[in-house]
Amino acid sequence: MTTTTTGLLGIHHAALICSDYARSKDFYVRVLGLRILAENHRAARDSWKLDLALPDGGQLELFSFPSPPARPSRPEAQGLRHLAFRVAALEPFIERLARHGVECEPIRVDEYTGRRFTFFADPDDLPLELYEIG
């Protein structure tokens, strides 16, 4: 793949708004194992911003705001449908999630790629996917 100065190079980050900052921080750091890059409290907004590193160089930004509105429906609401994380093998990560009380849907197979995947949810019921690439 060649990189150019005029084209998109990839996704830098995805931003999530949570209802309970401490609970979501614990989930993404302790349960999913993401590394903290930066954590800042924005007093003027009564808001936290947590930058988390993904293993491939991408990032998740976790925000808190006072009284954010709930997501209207799951997962077919207009807008972002879900976030998918690449894993080498599903079962070890599913077991990790289970040890933390996180349930996954039954494993499915993508009808077009033949790859296996499953869905689970973060503390705010945001749909997250594990997509097996190994």
Buried (B, 14 or more C-beta within 10 A) or exposed (E): EEEEEEEEEEEEEBEBBBBEBEEBBEBBBEBBEBEEEEBEEEEEEEBBBBBBBBEEEEBBBBBBBEEEEEBEEEBEEEEEEEEEBBBEEBEEBBEBBEEEEBEBBEBEEEEEEEBBBBBBBBBBEBBBBBBBEE
